[in-house]
Amino acid sequence: MEKYIIHGADILSFDPDRAYLSGHALQVQDGRIARIAPYEELKDENCEFIDASGKILMPGLINAHHHFYSTFVTGLGKAAPSRNFNEVLENLWWRLDKKLMLQDSYMSALISLINSIKKGCTTIIDHHASPYHIKGSLNEIARAVKEAGIRASLCYEVSDRDGLPRRDEGIQENAEFIKAHQGSEDAHLKALFGMHAAFTLSDESLSKISALVAKLNCGIHIHAAEAESDQNYNIQHFGKHVVERLQDFDLINSQSILAHGVHLTPREMMIVAEKGAAIVTNPQSNLNNAVGIADVCKMAELGITVGLGTDAMTCNMLQELRVGLWAQHLKQQNPTAGFMEIASTLLFNNPKIAQKYWGAQHGTLTEGAVADMILIDYDPHTPLNNDTWIGHVIYGVAEANVSATICAGNFLMWDGELLLGFDEAELRAESRELARALWERF
């Protein structure tokens, strides 16, 4: 449909100046939001009308840190028990990524994309690793993104841990993908320069990457101070904290994303704020790995744009938002602390982060914005208005079903049914076979 109007729904725009709209309709034309106006002003338009009564219409959700490649660990019980975060990496993730083939990277991405669509996510910033099948891996993931119909920023996780030839191959994979998608008319795919973490990268590696980041004028996407061990390693071997060391190589810029930030010092946070980089918190992953809880309240106080990711623990951003709030209550030892700081991560800051790559208004329902939207089955049982809508999102909407997912004006799901043009049952059967083979290699 090139032109249609959605009416009957309460609209949550994620625009602070006009957050809640009742009795309004939204017109989509050529993949963008053409008008938002009272229904009476649009009811005589010559186009298709979609009745969304009893639903909430809001922007498609944005996942600011994800790992498609982790999809095949669901149910895997072969990893040895781990006593700390480094053992989690060594016993699970660094064993898994070595076994990934290109077809695994493609299928794990496609399944994760489908799961994300079902949970109302239309934009994902991903971070990939497959050290024995690096070349072409980002193109395989990009193929899945195009087939799913949503948007993604991709990168390859450069690390020294598998040897310098693979480090160099990872650097090349990033550079080639970035070059291919900078200035591209493809509005679905973007790119960052991926790095694993400072503790798995030498100064020589950071220098190589820094030269390319400057040449390509791009941002980085890196795990930063996720565990205390990252900080300890950098202090012991380089005499610097993580962000200080990255800053020495001019790797912190306004397009950069630092995932986690659990163990950043106030000085490091100030550097991030000064450079305009984003920190993306991933509360469920941090709790699962027992690494701690990021001080989102302090980060917000210092002026950092703090986004929200899932680190592949889930595809459900609204669930992640709720856990983030409970975790911040615990962190601050205050059951009323952190409400707006955490709510802002998903509702306001993830759109700000995505706008750096996809342009103004991304992640909002405003006239001129891309028509990335979701419909949620939610008929409020308490007053819903400009003063209460955020509380409704966290305590009500988050528990409701996503009924429709729309990206660039195209319906990817309607009434809970995917509209992607392939047999989901067959796809999941194929995924199970690939996962079984991967588990045998694990």
C-alpha positions, 0 to 999 in steps of 0.5 A: 500500500503506497497510501493509507490511514490508520485510525481509531488507535491511541497514538504514542509518538515518542515526541515529548512535545506531542507524546499522546494523541487521542482521536487522531489518525495517521496517514502514510504515503510512500513509506513516510508519515505524511500527516497526523491530524484529528480523524475528522480532517482525514476521513475523506481522503482517497485511500485505504483506511485501517481501523485500529480501535482498541490498539496503541499505535507507537514507533517501531522499537529500537534495539541499540545493542544485539548479537544475531549470532547468539540465536543458536545457543537457545537450549545449548547445555554443553558449555562448562559451568563458569565462575566469572565473566571471563569464563563465560566468554571462554566456555560459551561465546568464544567456543560458539563463534569459532564454529559459526559458518556463513549459513549459520550467521545468515540463519541465526540473523533471520530467526532473530529478526523474525522474533524481533518483528513479533516483539515490535522491533524495527531497528537493530544495531548488531555486533557480529563475530564468526572468526573462522568465517569472517569474509562475507559474514556481514553480507550474509547478515545483510541478506537476512535483514533485507529479507526480513524487511526491517533496519539494521546497523552491522559490524564485525567484532575485531579482536586479537584473540584468534590471531593477527591474520583473523584480526586483519580479516575482521578489520577488512570485513568492517572496512569493506562493509562500511564503504559499501553502505556509506552514502548508499540509498539503501535506507535499511542497512548502516554500518559501524566499525566493530571491536570486541573489547579493549582487553582483547586488542593491542595498541597496534590493533587500536592504531590500525583501527583508529586510522581507518575510523578516521579515514572512513569518518565512522563510529565504533561499536565496542563492549566497554567495561562490561566486567571489572576484568576489562578495566583491570586488564587495561590498567595492568597492561597499559596503565589506563582505564578502558575509555581513556585508552580508547580515547588515546587512539581517537576512537570515541566520537559522536557516532560511537556506541559503547555497550554496557559501561558497567564499570566505567569511572566518573572520569570515563563517563565525562569523556564519553559525554564530552565526545557525544558518544552513546553508552548502551545498557543491557541490564538482563545480560549484566544480571545474567553474567553477574557483572553488575548494574550500570549506573544509568542515573549517574550517566544521565546526570553527566549528560550521556545519551544512554540507550537500551540494548538486549545483548541478545538475551531477548528480542523483547525491548519492552521486557528489557525496559522493565528489567532495567527499571528494577535493576536501577532500583536495586543499584540505587537502593531506592525503589523510586529512583531511575524511572525517567532515566531508564524510561528515556533509554528506550523511548527517547535515547534509542531514537536519538542514537538511531538518528545519528545513522538514519536521520532526523525523526527516526524512532518517532511518529512525527510528520515526515518521519519514516513509517516504522510503527507497531500496533499493540493490543491495549485498551487502558483500564486507567486514564491514559494521557500526556501525564501517564503514558510512560507509566502505561508503557512500562506497567501495561503496554509492555505486557500486551501483544504486538499485533502489527509491525510496519517498517517503511510503511510496509506491513511485516506482520498483521494480527500476529501473522508474519507477511514476509513471503516464506513458510516460517515453520519450514524456516524454523525446521531448517534452523533446528538442523543447522543448530543441531550441526553446530552443537555437534561441532561445539 
